[in-house]
Amino acid sequence: MRLTRWSFDRKNRIRGYFDKFPNSTIYFRRIRRYYSVYTLDWNEEDPMVTMEDREEMQRLLNEEIGRLEAYKNRKSREHI
């Protein structure tokens, strides 16, 4: 999966677009120092989004905007 493009939305949100889901918009919200999937505008023409897909999308976006280290060190990671 690749992050094809992203843009800032309003109030600490980012819109992300991925090649695996070309017709869907994924919204990310900032949590402390990294961004996490908040909601998505899913299109039925795209495959279902799995938890693994969400993890990869979060990693790709945080890497793109320079917050990968904060994402890797998040508290929820300890429980996985």
VMD Tcl script that builds the backbone (N, CA, C; Angstrom):
set m [mol new atoms 240]
animate dup $m
set s [atomselect $m all]
$s set {name element resname resid chain x y z} {
  {N N MET 1 A 0.850 -1.170 0.000}
  {CA C MET 1 A 0.000 0.000 0.000}
  {C C MET 1 A 0.900 1.238 0.000}
  {N N ARG 2 A 0.464 2.266 -0.716}
  {CA C ARG 2 A 1.208 3.525 -0.761}
  {C C ARG 2 A 0.276 4.690 -0.433}
  {N N LEU 3 A 0.829 5.674 0.235}
  {CA C LEU 3 A 0.127 6.928 0.481}
  {C C LEU 3 A 0.280 7.748 -0.792}
  {N N THR 4 A -0.822 7.991 -1.508}
  {CA C THR 4 A -0.730 8.698 -2.780}
  {C C THR 4 A -0.713 10.204 -2.597}
  {N N ARG 5 A -1.498 10.694 -1.635}
  {CA C ARG 5 A -1.490 12.128 -1.330}
  {C C ARG 5 A -2.172 12.352 0.011}
  {N N TRP 6 A -1.915 13.524 0.573}
  {CA C TRP 6 A -2.544 13.901 1.836}
  {C C TRP 6 A -2.669 15.414 1.871}
  {N N SER 7 A -3.589 15.886 2.712}
  {CA C SER 7 A -3.764 17.326 2.866}
  {C C SER 7 A -4.343 17.607 4.251}
  {N N PHE 8 A -4.044 18.806 4.739}
  {CA C PHE 8 A -4.598 19.207 6.031}
  {C C PHE 8 A -6.062 19.528 5.872}
  {N N ASP 9 A -6.835 19.111 6.841}
  {CA C ASP 9 A -8.255 19.435 6.918}
  {C C ASP 9 A -8.376 20.462 8.026}
  {N N ARG 10 A -9.475 20.542 8.686}
  {CA C ARG 10 A -9.621 21.514 9.769}
  {C C ARG 10 A -9.405 20.856 11.133}
  {N N LYS 11 A -9.038 21.652 12.089}
  {CA C LYS 11 A -8.927 21.233 13.495}
  {C C LYS 11 A -8.116 19.962 13.707}
  {N N ASN 12 A -6.833 20.023 13.407}
  {CA C ASN 12 A -5.906 18.918 13.663}
  {C C ASN 12 A -6.267 17.631 12.925}
  {N N ARG 13 A -6.882 17.751 11.761}
  {CA C ARG 13 A -7.202 16.565 10.974}
  {C C ARG 13 A -6.431 16.587 9.668}
  {N N ILE 14 A -6.135 15.396 9.168}
  {CA C ILE 14 A -5.469 15.229 7.878}
  {C C ILE 14 A -6.299 14.256 7.058}
  {N N ARG 15 A -6.470 14.573 5.775}
  {CA C ARG 15 A -7.128 13.654 4.849}
  {C C ARG 15 A -6.043 12.868 4.121}
  {N N GLY 16 A -6.168 11.563 4.087}
  {CA C GLY 16 A -5.187 10.724 3.413}
  {C C GLY 16 A -5.839 9.903 2.322}
  {N N TYR 17 A -5.084 9.671 1.254}
  {CA C TYR 17 A -5.564 8.885 0.118}
  {C C TYR 17 A -4.518 7.815 -0.178}
  {N N PHE 18 A -4.967 6.572 -0.328}
  {CA C PHE 18 A -4.072 5.438 -0.493}
  {C C PHE 18 A -4.416 4.683 -1.767}
  {N N ASP 19 A -3.383 4.117 -2.407}
  {CA C ASP 19 A -3.596 3.428 -3.676}
  {C C ASP 19 A -4.475 2.186 -3.543}
  {N N LYS 20 A -4.479 1.540 -2.398}
  {CA C LYS 20 A -5.316 0.354 -2.191}
  {C C LYS 20 A -6.800 0.714 -2.075}
  {N N PHE 21 A -7.085 1.951 -1.654}
  {CA C PHE 21 A -8.463 2.434 -1.492}
  {C C PHE 21 A -8.630 3.742 -2.272}
  {N N PRO 22 A -8.562 3.701 -3.601}
  {CA C PRO 22 A -8.526 4.932 -4.399}
  {C C PRO 22 A -9.802 5.785 -4.334}
  {N N ASN 23 A -10.920 5.190 -3.982}
  {CA C ASN 23 A -12.183 5.926 -3.961}
  {C C ASN 23 A -12.609 6.367 -2.565}
  {N N SER 24 A -11.787 6.095 -1.566}
  {CA C SER 24 A -12.131 6.397 -0.174}
  {C C SER 24 A -11.206 7.469 0.386}
  {N N THR 25 A -11.735 8.244 1.333}
  {CA C THR 25 A -10.955 9.253 2.033}
  {C C THR 25 A -10.813 8.821 3.481}
  {N N ILE 26 A -9.582 8.805 3.965}
  {CA C ILE 26 A -9.317 8.409 5.343}
  {C C ILE 26 A -8.930 9.658 6.126}
  {N N TYR 27 A -9.598 9.893 7.236}
  {CA C TYR 27 A -9.338 11.067 8.066}
  {C C TYR 27 A -8.523 10.660 9.286}
  {N N PHE 28 A -7.491 11.419 9.553}
  {CA C PHE 28 A -6.615 11.179 10.693}
  {C C PHE 28 A -6.753 12.335 11.670}
  {N N ARG 29 A -6.655 12.028 12.940}
  {CA C ARG 29 A -6.703 13.050 13.973}
  {C C ARG 29 A -5.459 12.930 14.836}
  {N N ARG 30 A -4.951 14.074 15.273}
  {CA C ARG 30 A -3.740 14.082 16.080}
  {C C ARG 30 A -4.038 13.622 17.497}
  {N N ILE 31 A -3.204 12.714 17.978}
  {CA C ILE 31 A -3.240 12.254 19.365}
  {C C ILE 31 A -1.841 12.503 19.902}
  {N N ARG 32 A -1.729 13.406 20.812}
  {CA C ARG 32 A -0.432 13.834 21.337}
  {C C ARG 32 A 0.493 14.244 20.199}
  {N N ARG 33 A 1.497 13.433 19.882}
  {CA C ARG 33 A 2.489 13.819 18.874}
  {C C ARG 33 A 2.404 13.006 17.579}
  {N N TYR 34 A 1.364 12.217 17.407}
  {CA C TYR 34 A 1.222 11.431 16.181}
  {C C TYR 34 A -0.227 11.476 15.707}
  {N N TYR 35 A -0.460 10.946 14.508}
  {CA C TYR 35 A -1.798 10.928 13.925}
  {C C TYR 35 A -2.313 9.499 13.842}
  {N N SER 36 A -3.606 9.340 14.111}
  {CA C SER 36 A -4.263 8.047 14.101}
  {C C SER 36 A -5.525 8.130 13.240}
  {N N VAL 37 A -5.922 7.003 12.649}
  {CA C VAL 37 A -7.152 6.989 11.852}
  {C C VAL 37 A -8.314 7.363 12.766}
  {N N TYR 38 A -9.072 8.358 12.341}
  {CA C TYR 38 A -10.206 8.837 13.121}
  {C C TYR 38 A -11.515 8.299 12.526}
  {N N THR 39 A -11.670 8.479 11.244}
  {CA C THR 39 A -12.861 8.017 10.539}
  {C C THR 39 A -12.515 7.883 9.073}
  {N N LEU 40 A -13.407 7.260 8.326}
  {CA C LEU 40 A -13.161 7.165 6.899}
  {C C LEU 40 A -14.453 7.286 6.127}
  {N N ASP 41 A -14.303 7.834 4.936}
  {CA C ASP 41 A -15.417 7.952 4.002}
  {C C ASP 41 A -15.198 6.846 2.979}
  {N N TRP 42 A -15.693 5.650 3.305}
  {CA C TRP 42 A -15.417 4.454 2.531}
  {C C TRP 42 A -16.365 4.342 1.344}
  {N N ASN 43 A -15.819 3.940 0.207}
  {CA C ASN 43 A -16.593 3.732 -1.003}
  {C C ASN 43 A -16.741 2.229 -1.228}
  {N N GLU 44 A -17.920 1.781 -1.599}
  {CA C GLU 44 A -18.188 0.348 -1.784}
  {C C GLU 44 A -17.355 -0.278 -2.896}
  {N N GLU 45 A -16.799 0.527 -3.788}
  {CA C GLU 45 A -15.954 0.006 -4.858}
  {C C GLU 45 A -14.585 -0.433 -4.335}
  {N N ASP 46 A -14.216 0.000 -3.151}
  {CA C ASP 46 A -12.937 -0.346 -2.541}
  {C C ASP 46 A -13.089 -1.579 -1.651}
  {N N PRO 47 A -11.982 -2.306 -1.405}
  {CA C PRO 47 A -12.062 -3.452 -0.479}
  {C C PRO 47 A -12.323 -2.981 0.949}
  {N N MET 48 A -12.758 -3.921 1.783}
  {CA C MET 48 A -12.983 -3.606 3.186}
  {C C MET 48 A -11.657 -3.228 3.853}
  {N N VAL 49 A -11.712 -2.276 4.779}
  {CA C VAL 49 A -10.525 -1.834 5.504}
  {C C VAL 49 A -10.375 -2.703 6.754}
  {N N THR 50 A -9.230 -3.367 6.870}
  {CA C THR 50 A -8.974 -4.230 8.029}
  {C C THR 50 A -8.142 -3.471 9.062}
  {N N MET 51 A -7.988 -4.070 10.230}
  {CA C MET 51 A -7.150 -3.466 11.264}
  {C C MET 51 A -5.695 -3.372 10.791}
  {N N GLU 52 A -5.246 -4.358 10.041}
  {CA C GLU 52 A -3.883 -4.329 9.507}
  {C C GLU 52 A -3.719 -3.166 8.530}
  {N N ASP 53 A -4.761 -2.919 7.724}
  {CA C ASP 53 A -4.739 -1.783 6.796}
  {C C ASP 53 A -4.641 -0.472 7.568}
  {N N ARG 54 A -5.421 -0.353 8.634}
  {CA C ARG 54 A -5.390 0.866 9.455}
  {C C ARG 54 A -4.006 1.102 10.044}
  {N N GLU 55 A -3.394 0.036 10.571}
  {CA C GLU 55 A -2.039 0.150 11.137}
  {C C GLU 55 A -1.054 0.637 10.083}
  {N N GLU 56 A -1.140 0.051 8.887}
  {CA C GLU 56 A -0.214 0.437 7.830}
  {C C GLU 56 A -0.460 1.877 7.379}
  {N N MET 57 A -1.725 2.284 7.282}
  {CA C MET 57 A -2.039 3.664 6.902}
  {C C MET 57 A -1.479 4.647 7.925}
  {N N GLN 58 A -1.647 4.334 9.208}
  {CA C GLN 58 A -1.131 5.203 10.264}
  {C C GLN 58 A 0.383 5.304 10.191}
  {N N ARG 59 A 1.041 4.178 9.983}
  {CA C ARG 59 A 2.504 4.176 9.879}
  {C C ARG 59 A 2.968 5.001 8.677}
  {N N LEU 60 A 2.332 4.802 7.529}
  {CA C LEU 60 A 2.720 5.529 6.318}
  {C C LEU 60 A 2.531 7.032 6.465}
  {N N LEU 61 A 1.396 7.449 7.021}
  {CA C LEU 61 A 1.154 8.884 7.179}
  {C C LEU 61 A 2.130 9.499 8.169}
  {N N ASN 62 A 2.322 8.864 9.308}
  {CA C ASN 62 A 3.235 9.411 10.317}
  {C C ASN 62 A 4.670 9.458 9.804}
  {N N GLU 63 A 5.045 8.490 9.000}
  {CA C GLU 63 A 6.374 8.508 8.385}
  {C C GLU 63 A 6.496 9.686 7.422}
  {N N GLU 64 A 5.464 9.913 6.635}
  {CA C GLU 64 A 5.463 10.998 5.648}
  {C C GLU 64 A 5.600 12.372 6.295}
  {N N ILE 65 A 4.947 12.580 7.428}
  {CA C ILE 65 A 4.967 13.906 8.056}
  {C C ILE 65 A 6.010 14.035 9.165}
  {N N GLY 66 A 6.855 13.021 9.317}
  {CA C GLY 66 A 7.952 13.107 10.271}
  {C C GLY 66 A 7.592 12.821 11.713}
  {N N ARG 67 A 6.547 12.040 11.933}
  {CA C ARG 67 A 6.128 11.711 13.295}
  {C C ARG 67 A 6.165 10.207 13.568}
  {N N LEU 68 A 6.960 9.497 12.793}
  {CA C LEU 68 A 7.020 8.043 12.921}
  {C C LEU 68 A 7.552 7.607 14.285}
  {N N GLU 69 A 8.539 8.292 14.802}
  {CA C GLU 69 A 9.114 7.916 16.097}
  {C C GLU 69 A 8.067 8.032 17.210}
  {N N ALA 70 A 7.287 9.101 17.209}
  {CA C ALA 70 A 6.219 9.266 18.210}
  {C C ALA 70 A 5.162 8.182 18.038}
  {N N TYR 71 A 4.867 7.827 16.801}
  {CA C TYR 71 A 3.879 6.776 16.537}
  {C C TYR 71 A 4.375 5.429 17.069}
  {N N LYS 72 A 5.639 5.127 16.860}
  {CA C LYS 72 A 6.208 3.861 17.340}
  {C C LYS 72 A 6.226 3.795 18.856}
  {N N ASN 73 A 6.355 4.936 19.529}
  {CA C ASN 73 A 6.449 4.963 20.988}
  {C C ASN 73 A 5.118 5.213 21.700}
  {N N ARG 74 A 4.005 5.111 20.993}
  {CA C ARG 74 A 2.704 5.385 21.606}
  {C C ARG 74 A 2.392 4.343 22.682}
  {N N LYS 75 A 1.598 4.751 23.673}
  {CA C LYS 75 A 1.284 3.871 24.799}
  {C C LYS 75 A 0.483 2.649 24.382}
  {N N SER 76 A -0.436 2.794 23.432}
  {CA C SER 76 A -1.254 1.662 23.021}
  {C C SER 76 A -0.420 0.550 22.413}
  {N N ARG 77 A 0.762 0.861 21.948}
  {CA C ARG 77 A 1.666 -0.131 21.357}
  {C C ARG 77 A 2.116 -1.153 22.390}
  {N N GLU 78 A 2.173 -0.763 23.654}
  {CA C GLU 78 A 2.610 -1.672 24.713}
  {C C GLU 78 A 1.651 -2.839 24.916}
  {N N HIS 79 A 0.399 -2.655 24.567}
  {CA C HIS 79 A -0.621 -3.670 24.812}
  {C C HIS 79 A -0.795 -4.628 23.644}
  {N N ILE 80 A -0.118 -4.360 22.540}
  {CA C ILE 80 A -0.293 -5.202 21.346}
  {C C ILE 80 A 0.634 -6.397 21.414}
}
mol reanalyze $m
mol bondsrecalc $m
mol representation Tube
mol addrep $m
